[in-house]
């Protein structure tokens, strides 16, 4: 393994570890603020779900040495849904339609990518047999 590749691999693992720790800290801070306010709203649950998805993405990398493309797409969908839920009733309808359209486009992309992954796994099984 050459030096550049080693630096890349180590940097990748260190940065993902930092992302994992920072996500846990952010989730803890958010849970603490929810406790202090004694109120849980839907936007809070969406944010906790985003934290969980980020941790799942870090764990997926450490277990398989790759990040499935669908995970960041799902995180983006969740973030957009959180934005839609948090908006007040005075928001321009076109903005809400644009955000909802982005959710639909991302959902389609996640579906297509999951089909691609399924086909790749089938090809891998065929090669092994």
C-alpha positions as CSV (number, residue, x, y, z in Angstrom):
1,X,0.0,0.0,0.0
2,X,1.6,3.3,-1.0
3,X,1.8,6.3,1.3
4,X,-0.9,8.3,-0.4
5,X,-3.5,5.5,-0.2
6,X,-2.6,4.9,3.4
7,X,-3.1,8.6,4.2
8,X,-6.4,8.6,2.4
9,X,-7.7,5.5,4.2
10,X,-6.6,6.8,7.7
11,X,-8.0,10.3,7.0
12,X,-11.3,8.8,5.9
13,X,-11.6,6.7,9.1
14,X,-10.6,9.5,11.4
15,X,-13.1,12.0,9.7
16,X,-15.9,9.4,9.9
17,X,-15.1,8.8,13.6
18,X,-15.3,12.6,14.2
19,X,-18.6,12.7,12.3
20,X,-19.9,9.9,14.5
21,X,-18.8,11.5,17.7
22,X,-20.1,14.9,16.7
23,X,-23.5,13.4,15.7
24,X,-23.8,11.7,19.1
25,X,-22.9,15.0,20.8
26,X,-25.5,16.9,18.7
27,X,-28.1,14.3,19.4
28,X,-27.4,14.5,23.1
29,X,-27.6,18.3,23.1
30,X,-30.9,18.2,21.2
31,X,-32.3,15.6,23.6
32,X,-31.2,17.8,26.5
33,X,-32.9,20.9,25.0
34,X,-36.1,18.8,24.4
35,X,-35.9,17.8,28.1
36,X,-35.5,21.4,29.2
37,X,-38.4,22.6,27.1
38,X,-40.6,19.6,28.2
39,X,-41.9,19.5,24.7
40,X,-41.5,17.2,21.8
41,X,-42.6,18.2,18.4
42,X,-42.6,16.4,15.1
43,X,-39.6,18.4,13.8
44,X,-37.6,17.1,16.9
45,X,-38.4,13.6,15.9
46,X,-37.3,14.2,12.3
47,X,-34.0,15.7,13.6
48,X,-33.4,12.6,15.8
49,X,-34.1,10.4,12.9
50,X,-31.5,12.3,10.8
51,X,-29.0,11.8,13.6
52,X,-29.8,8.1,13.6
53,X,-29.3,7.9,9.8
54,X,-26.0,9.6,9.9
55,X,-24.8,7.2,12.6
56,X,-26.1,4.3,10.4
57,X,-24.1,5.7,7.5
58,X,-20.9,5.8,9.5
59,X,-21.6,2.3,10.8
60,X,-22.2,1.0,7.2
61,X,-18.9,2.4,6.1
62,X,-17.0,0.8,9.0
63,X,-18.7,-2.6,8.3
64,X,-18.6,-2.7,4.5
65,X,-15.8,-0.2,3.7
66,X,-18.3,1.7,1.4
67,X,-21.2,4.1,1.9
68,X,-24.4,3.0,0.2
69,X,-25.6,5.9,-2.0
70,X,-29.1,5.5,-0.8
71,X,-28.3,6.5,2.8
72,X,-27.4,10.2,2.0
73,X,-30.5,10.3,-0.3
74,X,-32.7,9.2,2.6
75,X,-31.1,11.7,4.9
76,X,-31.8,14.4,2.4
77,X,-35.4,13.3,2.1
78,X,-35.8,13.4,5.9
79,X,-34.2,16.8,6.1
80,X,-36.6,18.1,3.4
81,X,-39.6,16.6,5.2
82,X,-38.4,18.3,8.4
83,X,-38.3,21.7,6.6
84,X,-41.8,21.2,5.2
85,X,-43.2,20.3,8.7
86,X,-41.4,23.3,10.3
87,X,-42.8,25.9,7.9
88,X,-45.5,28.1,9.0
89,X,-48.8,28.6,7.2
90,X,-47.6,32.0,5.7
91,X,-45.0,30.3,3.4
92,X,-45.4,30.7,-0.3
93,X,-47.1,27.7,-1.8
94,X,-44.5,27.4,-4.6
95,X,-41.7,26.9,-2.0
96,X,-43.7,24.0,-0.4
97,X,-44.4,22.5,-3.9
98,X,-40.8,22.8,-4.8
99,X,-39.7,21.0,-1.6
100,X,-42.3,18.3,-2.0
101,X,-41.2,17.8,-5.6
102,X,-37.6,17.5,-4.4
103,X,-38.7,14.8,-2.0
104,X,-40.4,12.9,-4.9
105,X,-37.3,13.2,-7.1
106,X,-35.1,12.0,-4.3
107,X,-37.4,9.1,-3.5
108,X,-37.3,8.1,-7.2
109,X,-33.5,8.3,-7.1
110,X,-33.3,6.1,-4.0
111,X,-35.6,3.6,-5.6
112,X,-33.5,3.5,-8.8
113,X,-30.3,3.2,-6.7
114,X,-31.8,0.3,-4.7
115,X,-32.6,-1.5,-7.9
116,X,-29.1,-1.0,-9.1
117,X,-27.7,-2.4,-5.9
118,X,-30.0,-5.4,-6.1
119,X,-28.9,-6.1,-9.7
120,X,-25.2,-5.7,-8.6
121,X,-25.7,-8.3,-5.8
122,X,-27.4,-10.7,-8.2
123,X,-24.5,-10.4,-10.7
124,X,-22.0,-11.0,-7.8
125,X,-23.9,-14.2,-6.8
126,X,-23.9,-15.4,-10.4
127,X,-20.2,-15.0,-10.6
128,X,-19.6,-16.9,-7.4
129,X,-21.7,-19.8,-8.6
